[in-house]
Amino acid sequence: MRTSAFWRLMDDEFGGGYSRTLARTIVLADLGGRTPEEALGAGISPRDIWVAVCDLQDVPPERRLGKDITPK
């Protein structure tokens, strides 16, 4: 997953403004206690960050692929 896809998914799920706030403030224990922004800066895979955000925020599986993609 590219960083741009990560931000698209964040915006789709949480809205454009709130997704940026969330990325600066939530702490992902699964990723060493980093915020999503810190994790991106540390070179952690955007996919791993997205999964950690989804787990923490209880995003259901049917919404983890974005608005236009439904899981099989």
N, C-alpha and C positions, 0 to 999 in steps of 0.2 A: 504494500500500500504506500502510495506517495503521501507526502505531507499535505498536498492540496486535497486529496481524497479524505484525509482525516478531518480537515477543516470543513469540507462539504458535509460530512456526516455529523459533525458537531453542530453546524448551523441548521441542518435538517431536523435534528432531534431537539435541540435546545433553543433555537432562534439565534439570529446573527449577533445581537448584542450580548445576550446572556451566555452564549457559548464562550466568548472571550473572557468574560468574568469568571466563569466556571474553570476555564483552563488556567487562570492565574491563582485561583484560591483553593480548589479541592486538593487534598493530599492523597496520593495513591500509595498506600502501604505496600502493595504488591510490587511497586517499582521503586523501592528504596526510600519511601517517604517524600517523593518529589511531586510537584504539581505537574499537570500535563505539559505546560510550557517548559518547565525545567527538564522534564524527561525528553522532550524533543531536542532541547539544547544539548543534552548529554548523549544524543545519538541513539536513543532507544527507538526501536521500530514503531512507527506511527500505528501500525496494526495492534501491537501489544498495548500501546497506550489507549487506543480506542476500546479494546476489550476490557481493560482495567476500569476505564470510565464507565462503560456499560454495566459492569459488575457492581461498581460502587453506587451508581445511580439507578439501579434496578431497571435498566432498559430491557424490555422483553425481546426474546430472540427474533420475533417477526419484524422488529424495527432496527435491528443491528446492521442491516445491509443498506439502509437508506430508504428514501421514499419510493424510488422506482424499481427496486429489486426485491422480490419476495423469495424467501428460502424454500428449497425443495424438500 
